[in-house]
Amino acid sequence: MKLGVFTTLLSDRSLEESLKYFKSIGAEMVEIGCGGFPGKAHADPDILLNDEAKLEEFKALIEKYGLPISALSCHGNPVHPDKEIAAKFDRDMRNAVLLAEKLGIHQINTFSGCPGDCPESKHPNWVVCPWPDDFTEILEWQWNEVLIPYWKDFVAFAKAHGVNKIALELHPGFCVYNTQSLMRLREAVGPEIGANFDPSHLIWQGMDPVACIREMGDAIFHFHAKDTKIDSINTAVNGVLDTKSYGDVINRSWVFRTVGYGNDYAYWKDMISALRMVGYDYAISIEHEDSLMSQNEGLTKAVGFLKDVLITEDTGAAWWF
């Protein structure tokens, strides 16, 4: 496993400044945003796909600092009911694929997206219960008429350009948000669909990341190191569904934390061990979104914590029997 960092943390700095800093604290890989919600601060396909000199300069920087790219990230909602919004996200995702092809990278990270409740909708409609029956009807329309057809088409495009791993982050608000929804889309579309496994979104929903890892197995393509702290007092009063600002930490039912501040060493060691058991040996990419810590403190604490948790060497032969 390699210690990685999602570079959007330092979108206010140049790519070279960011790479130099990440290298200095012990990072071994980088995940780079190139569109959608992560933005294009460190990789703008509109430039890199149309200016060979800029592309070579970008590649030279990556090589200079010895930080391979684990994935290009372009999280968005390509099935948004607003056609203009959907088209923009779809364009960013396709450009991410084209840039990955130029860089010799075979995967991108994104979201599944979420449609509206009918062709005339203006806003996404995330369905979380089966009754009244309207909700089940919406859900089936979203999957059968929009989501599955979209992803079949997108995967065909990606494969034609050498990208065979589409790592979807399981995120509430989108159709793929838990193990079952991921596997449903994978079964319908193909093995090119997998997970960008981020335990922070699973923890507050009540899932056990270890159980999810064991169920997903080789469908895990990428991993985000981000933690969540459940506030037992606020949750006891209001449950885990929470629309308050992420900055309103003291009143929220849960908040994102840097690794180790939501759950302890044993919890994270169990996750890393489960990843090894299912054969995952790739990036453990830190996504720092802890509102209680600065960019530097949250990241350096995460690096220090993960260095004690990651399993990095091959086991070799079983020497004990």
N, C-alpha and C positions, 0 to 999 in steps of 0.2 A: 504494500500500500504506500502511496505517496501523499505527503502533506501538501494540500493545495489551498489556494485563496481565490475567492471571487473578486476580481479587481474593481468592480463597481464601487466598492468601499472607498476608493480613492479617485473617484471621477473628477474631483477638483484638482487633480495633479496630472501631469503628462504621463504617457505610457512609460517612458524611460524612468522618470522619477519613481513611479509606482513599482516597476520591476526591480529597481535598485533597492528600494525599501523592503519589498517582499523577500528578496534574496538575502538581505542582511539579517532577517529574523528567522531564517531557516526554511522558507517555503521551497517546495520542489516542483510544483506545477502551478499553472494559473488558468482560471476559467475567465473568459473575456466576453463581456457584453458587446453585441453588435447590432442592437435594434430592439424594438418593443420597449417594455418597461425598463430593462436595464440600461437603455440608452446606447449611444455610440461614441462615448468619450474616448475610448481606447482603441476602437476599431470601427471605422465607418465604411461599410461595403460600397457606398456610393463613390467613395474615393478609391479604395483599394482595388475594386474590380475594374476601374477605368484608368488607373495610372500605374503602369508597371513599375516605375521608379519608386513610388510610394509603397507599393506592395513589397518590393525587395527591401526597402528601408525597414518596414514593419517586421519582416522575417529576420532581418539581421539583428534587430533589437532583441527578439525572442531568443535567438541563438547566442547573442552576446552574454545574456544573463543566465543562460542555461536553465530556463524555465519553460518546459514544453507546455503547450496548450492542451488542457484536459478536455475542453469542449467550448464551442461558441454558444453563447446564450442569447436568446431572442424571445423571451417570455412575452406572450400577448394573447389576444382573443381573436383568432382568425375566423371564428364563426359568429362574431358579434352581429346582432340583428341590424345594426346600422351598417349599411353596405360600405360606406366610405371608411368607417373605422375598421371593419373586417378586412377590407382591401389593403389598408396600410399595414396592418399586422401581418397579413399574408405575404405582402411584398417583402417586409423585413425578414420573415422566416425563409423565404425562397432565396433572398440575397445571402442570408447566413449559410445556406446550403452551398451556394455558388462560391462563397469565400472559403468555406471548409474544403471544397474540392481543390481550390487553388493552393491551400495550405497543407493538403494531404491529411486532413482530419476527417474522421468517419462518423462523427456524431455531433448533434446539436441538443441543447436543452431548451425546453419551452413549456407552455401550458397546453392542456387539451382545448381550452376555450369553453364557452357556454353560450348557446343560442338564446333567443327569446322564447316566447310560448306559442308563437305562430308567425307566419311570414310577414305580418304587418307590425310586429313588435318594434319598439324603439330601444328597449333595454334588455339585458340578459335576465333570465329567470332561472335561478338555481333552486331546483326542487329537492326538498329534504324530507318529505313525508308522502305516503301513498294515498291519503284520504284527506278531503273529499276526492272523488274519482277524477276530478279535473287534473289533479297533479300527476296521476299515473298516465293519463292521456298525453299531457305535456311531455313527460319524460320519454315516452315511447316515440313521440314525434321528433323530439330533439335528437335522439340517438339514431333512429332509422332513416329519417329524412334529411338530417343535416350533418351530425357528427361523424358517423361512419362513412358516408360518401365523401365528405371532405378529406378525412384522413387517408382513405384509400388512394385518392388522387394525389395527395401531398407525398405519401410514402413512395408512390411510383416515380414522382419527380425527383425525390431525394435519392432513390436507388440509381436512377439514371445518371446522377452526378457523384456517385461514390459514397454517399452518406447512407449507412445502413443501420444507424442507431438514433432513434428519436426518443430522447429521454424526457418524459413528461413529469413535471413536478406535481405531486399529489397535493392539490391546494383547494381548500373550501372556496366556494364561489364559482368553481369550474366543474364540468361534468366528471372529470377524473379527479377524485379527491380521496379515495381510499383504495385498499387492495382489490376489492371486488370490481370496482369501476375500471381500474387499470387493466385487470385481466380480461374484463369483458371487451374492452376496446382492442386489446392485443389479440384476442381470439378472433374478433371480427375482421381485423385489418391485416395482422401478420406479426412475425417475430421482430420486425423492425421497431415496433412500439415497445417501450420499456419505461423504467422509472428513473427519474432523478430523485433519489430517495432522500427526502428532507424530514427527519424525525420530528422537527419542531411543530409541523402542521398536524402530525398524527397524535402527538402527546395530548394536546388539549381536546382532541376529539374522543379521547379515551382508549385509543389503540395502544397495543404493546409493540414497539418497534421491532423487538426480537422476533415476535410471532409473525409480523408482517414480512420481515426479511426472509424467514424460513419459507413462507408461503410463496413469495415472489421469486426466490431463487435466481436463476440466470436472467430474469427480466429486469434486474437492477443493472443499469448502465453507468450510473454516476451517483455520487453521494454528497449531500450538503451537511456540513458540520454546524448545526445551529440547535440551540436548546430552547426549551420553554419551561417557565415556572408557573405552576398552577397556584393561584391564591385561594387557599381552602376556605377562607372566611367569605370572600366575595362570591365564590362559586357556590357555597352553601346557601347563599341568599338568592342568587340570580342564575345559577347554572353556567355552562361554558359558552353559550352563544352570547357574544358581546360586541356591540357596535360602537363602544366608546373609543375615543382616540387612543392610538398606541402610546401616546405621550402621557396619558392620564393613568400612570402606572399604579398609583395607590388605590384607584377605584375599579381597575379592570379585574376580570375573573382570571386572566392569564396574560403573561407578557413574554415576548421573545427575550432570551438571555444568551450571553456568550456561553460556550460549552463549559460545563462544570458548575454553573450558577443556577441551573434549573434542576439538574440531576447529578448525582455524585459519580465518583470514579467507577464503582462497581457497575452502575447502570450503563455507562459508556463502554466499559470493557466487555460487557455482555453483548452490546451491539456490534462492536468490532469483531469479537469472536464469532458471532453469528454470520457476519459478512464473510469471514474466512471460511466458515463451514460450507457456505453455498458457492464458494469459488470466486468471490469478488476480490480483485487485487488491483485496484485502480485508485483514482483520486479520492481523497477525503478533503473536500473543498470547503474551507471556512467561509460562511456567509455571516458577517457580523451585522446584526440589527438590534443590538442591545441599547435601549434608550437610556440606560443608567451609566453607560461607559463611553468614553471618547473613542475615536477611531483607533488610536494607538493602543490604549489600555485594553480595550475589548479584544483586539486582534492578538496582541502579545500574550495576554493571559490564555487565549484559546490555543495559541501555538504551544505554549509551555505545557498546558494540560494534555493536548493531544500527543505530544512527544512521549508522554508516559503511558499513553493508551494504545497507540497504533502498533500493529504487528507488521514488521517490515522485512523479516528474513524468511527464506524458505525453510520449511521444517526439516527437510532431508529424510533419511531413512529413520524408521522407528527404532531407536537405539535401546529402548528399555525392555524389549522382549524379542 
